[in-house]
Amino acid sequence: MVIKAAGEHKDRLQWAAIRNAIRERTGVPIMIARAPRVEVSENGAVDASDSDTETTAQ
């Protein structure tokens, strides 16, 4: 389920954080991966850069 949700970013998953979240079950969102940031320019063009942004799970 985690891999499916991560989609094309599955290689960026932080499995130690995922295991801890499953074990602790606090209900608080945590960062489980870093995904490339997507920027939209004034003309509507989309540019995906490798700058990291957080991907969280609950």
BALOBA-1460 file (C-alpha; in Angstrom, 3 decimals):
// residues 58
<rec num="1" residu="m" x="0.000" y="0.000" z="0.000"/>
<rec num="2" residu="v" x="2.826" y="2.428" z="0.800"/>
<rec num="3" residu="i" x="4.648" y="1.679" z="-2.454"/>
<rec num="4" residu="k" x="1.466" y="2.155" z="-4.471"/>
<rec num="5" residu="a" x="0.789" y="5.513" z="-2.772"/>
<rec num="6" residu="a" x="4.367" y="6.644" z="-3.411"/>
<rec num="7" residu="g" x="4.000" y="5.969" z="-7.140"/>
<rec num="8" residu="e" x="7.031" y="7.046" z="-9.138"/>
<rec num="9" residu="h" x="8.732" y="8.242" z="-5.933"/>
<rec num="10" residu="k" x="8.922" y="4.780" z="-4.364"/>
<rec num="11" residu="d" x="12.733" y="4.851" z="-4.505"/>
<rec num="12" residu="r" x="12.697" y="7.850" z="-2.150"/>
<rec num="13" residu="l" x="10.757" y="6.132" z="0.659"/>
<rec num="14" residu="q" x="12.382" y="6.212" z="4.083"/>
<rec num="15" residu="w" x="11.572" y="2.741" z="5.352"/>
<rec num="16" residu="a" x="12.871" y="3.299" z="8.895"/>
<rec num="17" residu="a" x="10.415" y="6.203" z="9.331"/>
<rec num="18" residu="i" x="7.608" y="4.095" z="7.864"/>
<rec num="19" residu="r" x="8.313" y="1.173" z="10.212"/>
<rec num="20" residu="n" x="8.407" y="3.521" z="13.227"/>
<rec num="21" residu="a" x="5.108" y="5.161" z="12.210"/>
<rec num="22" residu="i" x="3.438" y="1.773" z="11.857"/>
<rec num="23" residu="r" x="4.783" y="0.621" z="15.214"/>
<rec num="24" residu="e" x="3.928" y="3.850" z="17.112"/>
<rec num="25" residu="r" x="0.545" y="4.556" z="15.436"/>
<rec num="26" residu="t" x="0.318" y="8.127" z="16.794"/>
<rec num="27" residu="g" x="-1.929" y="9.410" z="13.991"/>
<rec num="28" residu="v" x="0.421" y="12.338" z="13.441"/>
<rec num="29" residu="p" x="1.572" y="12.864" z="9.818"/>
<rec num="30" residu="i" x="5.261" y="12.131" z="9.320"/>
<rec num="31" residu="m" x="7.666" y="12.616" z="6.438"/>
<rec num="32" residu="i" x="8.184" y="9.250" z="4.725"/>
<rec num="33" residu="a" x="9.794" y="10.379" z="1.460"/>
<rec num="34" residu="r" x="11.074" y="13.336" z="-0.453"/>
<rec num="35" residu="a" x="9.505" y="14.142" z="-3.811"/>
<rec num="36" residu="p" x="10.685" y="16.583" z="-6.465"/>
<rec num="37" residu="r" x="9.066" y="20.003" z="-6.233"/>
<rec num="38" residu="v" x="6.734" y="20.977" z="-9.069"/>
<rec num="39" residu="e" x="6.600" y="24.623" z="-10.099"/>
<rec num="40" residu="v" x="4.070" y="26.271" z="-12.387"/>
<rec num="41" residu="s" x="5.261" y="29.330" z="-14.306"/>
<rec num="42" residu="e" x="3.160" y="32.350" z="-15.228"/>
<rec num="43" residu="n" x="2.277" y="30.810" z="-18.603"/>
<rec num="44" residu="g" x="1.093" y="27.592" z="-16.942"/>
<rec num="45" residu="a" x="4.130" y="25.478" z="-17.834"/>
<rec num="46" residu="v" x="5.016" y="22.836" z="-15.255"/>
<rec num="47" residu="d" x="8.640" y="22.325" z="-14.251"/>
<rec num="48" residu="a" x="9.598" y="19.459" z="-11.935"/>
<rec num="49" residu="s" x="12.923" y="20.124" z="-10.279"/>
<rec num="50" residu="d" x="14.952" y="17.867" z="-8.017"/>
<rec num="51" residu="s" x="14.574" y="20.270" z="-5.095"/>
<rec num="52" residu="d" x="13.146" y="18.238" z="-2.265"/>
<rec num="53" residu="t" x="9.743" y="18.722" z="-0.704"/>
<rec num="54" residu="e" x="8.167" y="16.569" z="1.948"/>
<rec num="55" residu="t" x="5.822" y="13.670" z="1.330"/>
<rec num="56" residu="t" x="3.902" y="12.693" z="4.434"/>
<rec num="57" residu="a" x="1.818" y="9.774" z="5.603"/>
<rec num="58" residu="q" x="-0.807" y="9.609" z="8.313"/>
